[in-house]
């Protein structure tokens, strides 16, 4: 079923961190009326009073058409598209709170990159499971190489939206795409979500390399073998290999592992410099999804009997079992094999 054009233009964004704010800005610039739900009262006040998210994206003008609210009912009222951009560990709880306000004709677009630690579910699976007693949601996922700040600044960005429903992704593609924000479509929901989640783990390892002051050789090796690791696991979960060679795979991996705006890479850099994980995380305003995703990735790999040596060593570093240099040495001294 197709939504009417006027309904399609009403977008509720659930989560007003830097990514949710960036999406609100780019969609509002296109002329879409946007309601932006924020957990933090100070964010709501900042946007309403000064059209700026001073907590998560200071200095960036938010269009007047973006209406900020801390009330989920107000945010979701008359929405045609619900764009979920909350941290992965609060996704289930927030969707449960949304239940009284959602309807079967709404489109759900998950823009959260992560895996639920307890149940090892991708975010679309979490949303689908929570909504299942009420209805089967019209659901897709948005992922790809996209630093929030650059999207907000209007830098050309290409991402991918995925769903088993081809008509649905084409609808979202048309609604979201603009001269600076280009969407490609995919029917491989598993591959797009797995690529977006697990690349954050590899980005921590990339940061470690930078923090240790190592050069380009280890970074090239990490990107290549990290992609192989992501692809093995994603395909074991049901993804298509070619998806991981696209925007949601190698594209997002490259950006997150090499860009200074990457929170997960920043965690790795500080670990490489010797700072304790707790101190690093406590000093960060926004969530580095890779920290939580690491354990979920290992558990998924064990379930599917897939080798993930880089992820395993990242987990040992995060747990304080080995130093970054010891982890790299152990990776280099693994049993020799064919590529």
C-alpha positions as CSV (number, residue, x, y, z in Angstrom):
1,X,0.0,0.0,0.0
2,X,1.3,3.5,-0.9
3,X,1.0,6.3,1.6
4,X,-0.6,9.5,0.4
5,X,1.9,12.3,-0.5
6,X,0.9,14.5,2.4
7,X,1.5,11.6,4.9
8,X,4.8,10.8,3.3
9,X,6.0,14.3,4.1
10,X,5.4,14.0,7.8
11,X,8.6,12.6,9.3
12,X,9.2,11.7,13.0
13,X,12.9,11.3,13.9
14,X,13.3,9.4,17.2
15,X,16.7,10.4,18.6
16,X,18.4,13.8,18.5
17,X,22.0,12.9,18.8
18,X,24.3,14.2,16.1
19,X,23.0,11.7,13.5
20,X,19.4,12.3,14.2
21,X,20.0,16.0,14.1
22,X,21.9,15.8,10.8
23,X,19.0,13.8,9.2
24,X,16.5,16.3,10.5
25,X,18.5,19.2,8.9
26,X,18.9,17.5,5.5
27,X,15.3,16.4,5.3
28,X,14.0,19.8,6.5
29,X,16.1,21.5,3.8
30,X,14.3,19.4,1.3
31,X,11.0,20.8,2.5
32,X,9.8,17.9,4.7
33,X,8.1,18.9,8.0
34,X,10.1,17.1,10.7
35,X,9.4,16.4,14.3
36,X,12.5,15.6,16.2
37,X,12.2,13.7,19.5
38,X,14.9,14.2,22.0
39,X,15.5,12.4,25.3
40,X,17.4,15.3,26.8
41,X,15.1,18.3,27.8
42,X,18.0,20.7,27.3
43,X,18.2,19.6,23.6
44,X,14.5,20.3,23.1
45,X,14.9,23.7,24.7
46,X,18.0,24.5,22.7
47,X,16.3,23.7,19.4
48,X,13.1,25.5,20.2
49,X,14.7,28.6,21.5
50,X,17.8,28.9,19.3
51,X,17.3,26.4,16.4
52,X,20.5,24.7,17.4
53,X,21.4,21.4,19.1
54,X,24.0,22.9,21.4
55,X,24.7,19.6,23.2
56,X,25.3,17.3,20.2
57,X,25.9,19.6,17.1
58,X,26.8,23.1,18.3
59,X,27.1,25.8,15.8
60,X,24.9,24.2,13.2
61,X,21.7,26.0,12.3
62,X,18.5,23.8,12.3
63,X,15.7,24.9,10.0
64,X,12.7,26.4,11.5
65,X,10.5,23.6,10.1
66,X,12.1,21.1,12.5
67,X,9.9,20.9,15.6
68,X,11.6,19.5,18.7
69,X,9.7,17.7,21.4
70,X,10.3,15.4,24.4
71,X,6.8,13.8,24.0
72,X,6.8,10.6,21.9
73,X,3.0,11.0,21.3
74,X,3.5,14.5,19.9
75,X,6.5,13.4,17.8
76,X,4.6,10.4,16.2
77,X,1.2,12.1,15.7
78,X,0.3,11.9,12.0
79,X,3.7,10.7,11.0
80,X,4.0,8.8,7.7
81,X,7.7,7.9,8.3
82,X,9.3,7.1,11.6
83,X,13.1,7.4,11.4
84,X,14.7,5.6,14.5
85,X,18.1,7.0,15.3
86,X,18.6,6.0,19.0
87,X,21.6,4.1,20.4
88,X,21.2,0.4,19.9
89,X,21.0,-0.5,23.5
90,X,17.8,1.6,24.1
91,X,16.1,0.7,20.8
92,X,13.8,-2.0,22.3
93,X,12.7,0.1,25.2
94,X,12.0,3.1,23.1
95,X,10.0,1.2,20.5
96,X,8.0,-0.4,23.3
97,X,7.2,3.2,24.5
98,X,6.1,4.0,20.9
99,X,3.5,1.2,20.7
100,X,0.5,3.3,21.7
101,X,1.1,5.8,19.0
102,X,2.2,3.7,15.9
103,X,0.0,2.4,13.1
104,X,0.3,-0.3,10.4
105,X,0.5,2.2,7.5
106,X,3.6,4.0,9.0
107,X,7.0,3.3,7.4
108,X,9.8,2.5,9.9
109,X,13.3,3.4,8.8
110,X,16.1,2.2,11.2
111,X,19.2,4.4,11.0
112,X,20.9,2.8,14.1
113,X,24.0,0.8,13.5
114,X,24.3,-1.9,16.1
115,X,23.4,-5.4,17.3
116,X,21.4,-6.0,20.4
117,X,23.8,-7.6,22.9
118,X,21.3,-9.7,24.9
119,X,19.4,-11.3,21.9
120,X,21.9,-10.8,19.1
121,X,19.2,-9.1,17.0
122,X,19.8,-6.5,14.3
123,X,17.8,-3.3,14.9
124,X,15.2,-4.1,12.2
125,X,14.7,-7.4,14.0
126,X,14.2,-5.6,17.3
127,X,11.7,-3.3,15.9
128,X,9.8,-6.1,14.1
129,X,9.7,-8.2,17.2
130,X,8.4,-5.4,19.4
131,X,5.7,-4.4,16.9
132,X,4.7,-8.0,16.0
133,X,1.8,-8.3,18.6
134,X,0.2,-5.3,17.0
135,X,1.1,-5.6,13.3
136,X,3.8,-6.5,10.8
137,X,5.7,-3.2,10.2
138,X,6.7,-1.7,6.9
139,X,10.4,-1.7,7.7
140,X,13.7,-0.8,6.2
141,X,17.2,0.2,7.3
142,X,19.4,3.1,6.3
143,X,23.2,2.7,6.4
144,X,26.4,3.7,4.5
145,X,29.4,6.0,4.8
146,X,28.0,9.2,6.5
147,X,29.6,11.3,9.1
148,X,26.7,13.3,10.7
149,X,28.6,16.6,10.6
150,X,29.3,16.4,6.9
151,X,25.7,15.5,6.1
152,X,24.5,18.5,8.1
153,X,27.0,20.7,6.3
154,X,25.5,19.6,3.0
155,X,28.6,17.6,1.8
156,X,27.7,15.2,-1.0
157,X,26.9,11.8,0.7
158,X,25.7,8.5,-0.7
159,X,24.0,5.8,1.5
160,X,21.8,2.8,1.0
161,X,18.3,2.0,2.2
162,X,17.4,-1.7,2.4
163,X,14.2,-3.8,2.7
164,X,12.9,-7.1,1.3
165,X,10.1,-4.8,0.0
166,X,11.4,-3.2,-3.2
167,X,8.4,-0.8,-3.5
168,X,9.1,0.4,0.1
169,X,12.7,1.2,-0.4
170,X,12.0,3.0,-3.7
171,X,9.5,5.1,-1.8
172,X,11.9,6.0,0.9
173,X,14.7,6.6,-1.7
174,X,12.5,9.2,-3.4
175,X,11.4,10.9,-0.2
176,X,14.9,11.2,1.3
177,X,17.2,11.8,-1.7
178,X,18.3,15.4,-2.5
179,X,21.1,17.2,-4.3
180,X,23.5,16.4,-1.4
181,X,22.1,13.2,0.0
182,X,21.8,10.3,-2.5
183,X,20.1,7.0,-1.6
184,X,20.7,3.7,-3.4
185,X,18.3,0.8,-2.8
186,X,18.9,-2.8,-1.8
187,X,16.8,-5.8,-0.9
188,X,19.6,-7.2,1.3
189,X,18.5,-6.0,4.7
190,X,20.8,-8.4,6.5
191,X,23.9,-7.4,4.6
192,X,23.2,-3.7,5.0
193,X,22.7,-3.9,8.7
194,X,25.5,-6.3,9.4
195,X,28.0,-4.1,7.4
196,X,26.9,-1.0,9.3
197,X,27.2,-2.7,12.7
198,X,30.4,-4.8,12.5
199,X,32.5,-2.1,10.8
200,X,32.4,-0.2,14.1
201,X,34.4,-3.0,15.7
202,X,37.0,-2.9,12.9
203,X,37.2,0.9,13.4
204,X,38.3,0.4,17.0
205,X,41.1,-1.7,15.7
206,X,42.0,1.0,13.1
207,X,42.2,3.5,15.9
208,X,44.5,1.3,17.9
209,X,46.9,1.2,14.9
210,X,46.8,5.0,14.7
211,X,47.2,5.4,18.5
212,X,50.3,3.2,18.4
213,X,51.8,5.4,15.7
214,X,52.0,2.6,13.2
215,X,51.9,3.2,9.4
216,X,49.9,2.5,6.3
217,X,50.9,-1.1,5.9
218,X,49.0,-2.4,9.0
219,X,46.0,-0.1,8.1
220,X,45.7,-1.6,4.6
221,X,45.9,-5.1,6.0
222,X,43.3,-4.3,8.7
223,X,40.8,-2.8,6.1
224,X,41.2,-5.8,3.8
225,X,41.1,-8.6,6.4
226,X,38.4,-6.7,8.4
227,X,36.2,-6.6,5.3
228,X,36.8,-10.3,4.9
229,X,35.7,-10.9,8.5
230,X,32.6,-8.8,8.1
231,X,31.7,-10.5,4.9
232,X,32.1,-14.0,6.3
233,X,29.9,-13.3,9.3
234,X,27.3,-11.4,7.3
235,X,27.0,-14.1,4.7
236,X,26.7,-16.8,7.5
237,X,23.7,-14.7,8.8
238,X,22.1,-14.7,5.3
239,X,23.5,-11.7,3.6
240,X,24.7,-11.5,0.0
241,X,28.4,-11.1,-0.5
242,X,28.1,-8.3,-3.1
243,X,26.3,-6.1,-0.5
244,X,29.5,-5.9,1.5
245,X,31.4,-4.7,-1.5
246,X,29.1,-1.7,-1.6
247,X,28.3,1.4,0.4
248,X,27.1,-0.4,3.5
249,X,30.2,-2.6,3.5
250,X,33.5,-1.4,2.2
251,X,32.3,2.2,1.9
252,X,31.2,2.6,5.5
253,X,34.3,0.5,6.7
254,X,36.7,2.8,4.8
255,X,35.1,6.0,6.2
256,X,34.9,4.8,9.8
257,X,38.4,3.4,9.9
258,X,40.1,6.4,8.3
259,X,38.1,9.5,9.3
260,X,38.9,11.6,12.3
261,X,35.1,12.2,13.0
262,X,34.6,8.4,13.8
263,X,33.8,7.9,17.5
264,X,34.8,4.2,17.3
265,X,38.1,5.0,15.7
266,X,38.6,7.6,18.5
267,X,38.1,5.0,21.1
268,X,40.8,2.8,19.4
269,X,43.2,5.7,19.2
270,X,43.0,6.4,22.9
271,X,43.3,2.7,23.7
272,X,46.4,2.6,21.6
273,X,47.8,5.5,23.6
274,X,47.3,3.5,26.8
275,X,44.1,5.1,28.2
276,X,41.7,2.8,30.1
277,X,38.4,2.1,28.3
278,X,36.2,3.4,31.2
279,X,38.0,6.7,31.2
280,X,37.6,7.0,27.4
281,X,33.9,6.1,27.3
282,X,33.1,8.4,30.3
283,X,34.7,11.3,28.5
284,X,32.6,10.9,25.3
285,X,29.3,12.7,25.0
286,X,28.0,10.3,22.3
287,X,27.9,6.5,22.1
288,X,30.6,4.5,20.3
289,X,28.5,1.6,19.2
290,X,31.5,-0.6,18.5
291,X,32.2,-1.1,22.2
292,X,28.9,-2.9,22.7
293,X,28.8,-4.5,19.3
294,X,32.1,-6.3,19.8
295,X,30.7,-8.8,22.2
296,X,27.5,-9.3,20.2
297,X,29.6,-9.9,17.1
298,X,31.7,-12.6,18.9
299,X,28.5,-14.3,20.1
300,X,27.0,-14.2,16.6
301,X,30.2,-15.7,15.2
302,X,30.2,-18.5,17.7
303,X,26.6,-19.2,16.9
304,X,27.4,-19.5,13.2
305,X,30.9,-21.0,13.7
306,X,32.7,-18.2,11.9
307,X,36.2,-17.1,12.6
308,X,36.5,-13.4,13.6
309,X,40.1,-13.0,14.8
310,X,40.2,-9.2,14.6
311,X,37.0,-8.9,16.6
312,X,38.2,-11.4,19.1
313,X,41.4,-9.4,19.7
314,X,39.5,-6.1,19.9
315,X,37.3,-7.7,22.6
316,X,40.4,-8.8,24.5
317,X,41.8,-5.2,24.4
318,X,38.5,-3.8,25.6
319,X,38.4,-6.3,28.4
320,X,42.0,-5.5,29.4
321,X,43.2,-9.0,28.8
322,X,46.0,-8.0,26.4
323,X,47.7,-4.8,25.4
324,X,47.2,-3.4,21.9
325,X,50.7,-4.4,20.8
326,X,50.2,-7.9,22.2
327,X,46.9,-8.2,20.3
328,X,48.6,-7.2,17.0
329,X,51.5,-9.6,17.6
330,X,49.0,-12.5,18.2
331,X,47.2,-11.6,15.0
332,X,50.4,-11.6,13.0
333,X,51.5,-15.0,14.5
334,X,48.3,-16.8,13.8
335,X,48.6,-20.1,11.8
336,X,49.6,-19.3,8.2
337,X,46.9,-19.9,5.6
338,X,45.7,-19.1,2.1
339,X,43.9,-15.8,1.5
